[in-house]
């Protein structure tokens, strides 16, 4: 009970700092006017929604990017959403991606990884297939990795002398994600890929000659139209010559693709690995790879798996969170960070030799610990634990049939609702920066853009003043 009160107190104090000034005459008023950001609708009402992101002022550089997109600037704002199985499935992060792109523009599908080739579940909006059946799969969670891992936290390796990779956007679930550029990330000693298939002449290939980071090559394929498929096949030909290199000279490791469409808007990279924890991503070589995506915002949704440890220690866990954040700050200094807390879930236990489920009390401790770590590191934190209803909320989500059979994961609808909650929290914080004049327009914005944004805010203030006078 004391821990619950402490966490609520911490939340209220920080929320008052982040949301100060959001109230007008006579209490909270509806945000209205020319510069009001519409919020996506919730499908369910479970618990009390947390309006604010803690320490949201640290997100101002990202919000400035949103401002540029709203002003019509031809720019791409990149987000990376890093996490565990809650993210790998793609429903939670996919909902966030769709909602933000609907409002600010769609710059592409972003990161896709060969999950099915590594024999695990894959998001349902794309396919990466191959005629090669035997692959070794490396994952960031492995103590002794079977092969190197890349940006997506996984890698696949084959000894086959002839390899093909076919990328295809799902016709229904992937609607809107046609692409005209694909970047393939592969191991430095992997066979390069060349376009194949009936439309190979429409693809311009730029094979990397130097590593993007140690051990990783990034090859670019530019397509003359917006495509839903890309067919690639390996070549053993030495670049610039007709010489065929022996198959034994290659170590064929492939990591995944980044898909873009050349349009301004949000580019959302979803990176999740089943079973992963903070310690699995706290690796200098990995963070250097992640930095290749150049995100303006890094959303981190981890912590659930840590709570299932036999001896979960908040102090130890807090140190792991801070170690990860420190590493990101070191190698991604231009990226702002948003930590999210895990939602409450169940854990399995046995009573009189019968299996039963009880609420996992460690999720509340993990949520409190992540919020504390975020405060100490000066980064933003969104409390999903509180937004989904807090202590005892898993009972309500289970009753609404929003939790999976294992009572740890959620249904598609459950994850999509969580994605909606995250977008609402982000946009509420963004709205606050607009209303209170806290947003700094980027130095690279043109004078016309600056004048337009300033004029919009001037009109907004005048409308607010008139509204207050009528209250």
WORA-V923222 format. One record per residue. N is the residue number from 1. NEAR is the number of other C-alpha atoms within 10 Angstrom. Layout:
# WORA-V923222
N/NEAR ; N/NEAR
This chain:
# WORA-V923222
1/6 ; 2/7 ; 3/11 ; 4/14 ; 5/10 ; 6/12 ; 7/20 ; 8/15 ; 9/12 ; 10/17 ; 11/21 ; 12/15 ; 13/12 ; 14/19 ; 15/18 ; 16/15 ; 17/15 ; 18/21 ; 19/21 ; 20/11 ; 21/13 ; 22/19 ; 23/12 ; 24/12 ; 25/10 ; 26/8 ; 27/8 ; 28/10 ; 29/12 ; 30/10 ; 31/19 ; 32/13 ; 33/16 ; 34/13 ; 35/17 ; 36/17 ; 37/17 ; 38/13 ; 39/16 ; 40/14 ; 41/10 ; 42/13 ; 43/12 ; 44/12 ; 45/10 ; 46/15 ; 47/16 ; 48/11 ; 49/16 ; 50/21 ; 51/19 ; 52/27 ; 53/27 ; 54/29 ; 55/23 ; 56/27 ; 57/21 ; 58/17 ; 59/23 ; 60/18 ; 61/19 ; 62/22 ; 63/27 ; 64/21 ; 65/23 ; 66/22 ; 67/23 ; 68/25 ; 69/20 ; 70/15 ; 71/17 ; 72/13 ; 73/16 ; 74/11 ; 75/17 ; 76/22 ; 77/23 ; 78/21 ; 79/23 ; 80/25 ; 81/22 ; 82/24 ; 83/27 ; 84/21 ; 85/19 ; 86/23 ; 87/23 ; 88/25 ; 89/22 ; 90/23 ; 91/24 ; 92/24 ; 93/29 ; 94/23 ; 95/21 ; 96/25 ; 97/25 ; 98/18 ; 99/18 ; 100/21 ; 101/18 ; 102/12 ; 103/17 ; 104/20 ; 105/22 ; 106/25 ; 107/23 ; 108/27 ; 109/27 ; 110/25 ; 111/21 ; 112/24 ; 113/29 ; 114/26 ; 115/23 ; 116/14 ; 117/22 ; 118/20 ; 119/11 ; 120/13 ; 121/16 ; 122/19 ; 123/20 ; 124/15 ; 125/19 ; 126/23 ; 127/21 ; 128/21 ; 129/17 ; 130/18 ; 131/10 ; 132/14 ; 133/11 ; 134/14 ; 135/17 ; 136/17 ; 137/23 ; 138/22 ; 139/24 ; 140/26 ; 141/17 ; 142/13 ; 143/8 ; 144/9 ; 145/15 ; 146/15 ; 147/21 ; 148/19 ; 149/24 ; 150/27 ; 151/24 ; 152/26 ; 153/26 ; 154/26 ; 155/30 ; 156/27 ; 157/24 ; 158/20 ; 159/16 ; 160/15 ; 161/14 ; 162/14 ; 163/18 ; 164/17 ; 165/21 ; 166/17 ; 167/19 ; 168/18 ; 169/22 ; 170/18 ; 171/13 ; 172/10 ; 173/12 ; 174/17 ; 175/12 ; 176/16 ; 177/23 ; 178/21 ; 179/26 ; 180/22 ; 181/24 ; 182/23 ; 183/21 ; 184/21 ; 185/25 ; 186/28 ; 187/25 ; 188/23 ; 189/14 ; 190/21 ; 191/25 ; 192/26 ; 193/21 ; 194/20 ; 195/21 ; 196/17 ; 197/11 ; 198/8 ; 199/12 ; 200/15 ; 201/11 ; 202/13 ; 203/19 ; 204/15 ; 205/17 ; 206/13 ; 207/17 ; 208/16 ; 209/11 ; 210/12 ; 211/14 ; 212/16 ; 213/15 ; 214/12 ; 215/15 ; 216/22 ; 217/23 ; 218/24 ; 219/21 ; 220/19 ; 221/22 ; 222/18 ; 223/20 ; 224/13 ; 225/13 ; 226/15 ; 227/15 ; 228/18 ; 229/18 ; 230/23 ; 231/20 ; 232/20 ; 233/17 ; 234/18 ; 235/19 ; 236/19 ; 237/14 ; 238/12 ; 239/12 ; 240/6 ; 241/7 ; 242/9 ; 243/10 ; 244/11 ; 245/13 ; 246/10 ; 247/15 ; 248/10 ; 249/11 ; 250/19 ; 251/18 ; 252/24 ; 253/27 ; 254/29 ; 255/24 ; 256/25 ; 257/25 ; 258/22 ; 259/23 ; 260/23 ; 261/23 ; 262/16 ; 263/16 ; 264/19 ; 265/27 ; 266/27 ; 267/28 ; 268/28 ; 269/25 ; 270/27 ; 271/26 ; 272/25 ; 273/24 ; 274/19 ; 275/19 ; 276/22 ; 277/22 ; 278/22 ; 279/15 ; 280/17 ; 281/20 ; 282/19 ; 283/15 ; 284/14 ; 285/15 ; 286/18 ; 287/20 ; 288/19 ; 289/22 ; 290/23 ; 291/18 ; 292/13 ; 293/17 ; 294/16 ; 295/23 ; 296/21 ; 297/21 ; 298/21 ; 299/21 ; 300/23 ; 301/25 ; 302/25 ; 303/25 ; 304/27 ; 305/17 ; 306/21 ; 307/23 ; 308/16 ; 309/10 ; 310/7 ; 311/8 ; 312/14 ; 313/15 ; 314/18 ; 315/10 ; 316/10 ; 317/21 ; 318/18 ; 319/14 ; 320/18 ; 321/23 ; 322/19 ; 323/18 ; 324/19 ; 325/22 ; 326/15 ; 327/17 ; 328/24 ; 329/16 ; 330/13 ; 331/15 ; 332/21 ; 333/12 ; 334/15 ; 335/21 ; 336/21 ; 337/26 ; 338/23 ; 339/26 ; 340/24 ; 341/26 ; 342/24 ; 343/27 ; 344/29 ; 345/29 ; 346/22 ; 347/17 ; 348/14 ; 349/11 ; 350/10 ; 351/8 ; 352/6 ; 353/7 ; 354/7 ; 355/9 ; 356/12 ; 357/14 ; 358/15 ; 359/18 ; 360/21 ; 361/16 ; 362/21 ; 363/25 ; 364/23 ; 365/19 ; 366/27 ; 367/27 ; 368/23 ; 369/23 ; 370/27 ; 371/26 ; 372/19 ; 373/23 ; 374/23 ; 375/16 ; 376/10 ; 377/16 ; 378/16 ; 379/20 ; 380/24 ; 381/26 ; 382/30 ; 383/27 ; 384/24 ; 385/23 ; 386/23 ; 387/22 ; 388/25 ; 389/21 ; 390/21 ; 391/19 ; 392/18 ; 393/20 ; 394/25 ; 395/18 ; 396/15 ; 397/23 ; 398/18 ; 399/10 ; 400/12 ; 401/14 ; 402/21 ; 403/23 ; 404/14 ; 405/11 ; 406/12 ; 407/21 ; 408/19 ; 409/18 ; 410/22 ; 411/18 ; 412/16 ; 413/17 ; 414/22 ; 415/24 ; 416/22 ; 417/23 ; 418/22 ; 419/23 ; 420/24 ; 421/24 ; 422/24 ; 423/19 ; 424/24 ; 425/23 ; 426/22 ; 427/21 ; 428/23 ; 429/25 ; 430/26 ; 431/20 ; 432/24 ; 433/23 ; 434/20 ; 435/19 ; 436/14 ; 437/12 ; 438/13 ; 439/20 ; 440/14 ; 441/19 ; 442/15 ; 443/9 ; 444/9 ; 445/15 ; 446/13 ; 447/10 ; 448/10 ; 449/18 ; 450/18 ; 451/11 ; 452/13 ; 453/18 ; 454/14 ; 455/12 ; 456/15 ; 457/19 ; 458/14 ; 459/15 ; 460/20 ; 461/18 ; 462/12 ; 463/15 ; 464/16 ; 465/11 ; 466/11 ; 467/14 ; 468/13 ; 469/9 ; 470/6 ; 471/7
